[in-house]
Amino acid sequence: MVQTRNATELADLPEGWVLAGDQKSILRRFKFKNFKYAWAFMTHVAMIAEAMDHHPEWFNVYNRVEITLTTHDAGGVTARDIELANKINEIAEA
């Protein structure tokens, strides 16, 4: 079974990511120039997530995207979530 991150490890999240209120997921909100840029970002994230076989929960309205990461079968945040968060950050910065 995959190990969840402890409180100390969760104190040092990738830039822009915060521990969600449920204490079992991390989230980040992104804002883009318009819907086209938001959708392109989501498409790029989807390709990375699919390759990792680790899929985000997300919400999109026009130019805003909110992403929540958790590992459901582990019951919390794992190294896979942190890895995906870092990759998402790289995409957002490109």
HELIX and SHEET records of a PDB file:
HELIX    1   1 ALA A    7  LEU A   10  1                                   4    
HELIX    2   2 PHE A   35  MET A   52  1                                  18    
HELIX    3   3 ALA A   79  GLU A   93  1                                  15    
SHEET    1   A 4 VAL A  18  LEU A  19  0                                        
SHEET    2   A 4 ILE A  26  LYS A  31 -1                                        
SHEET    3   A 4 ARG A  64  LEU A  69 -1                                        
SHEET    4   A 4 GLU A  57  VAL A  61 -1                                        
END                                                                             
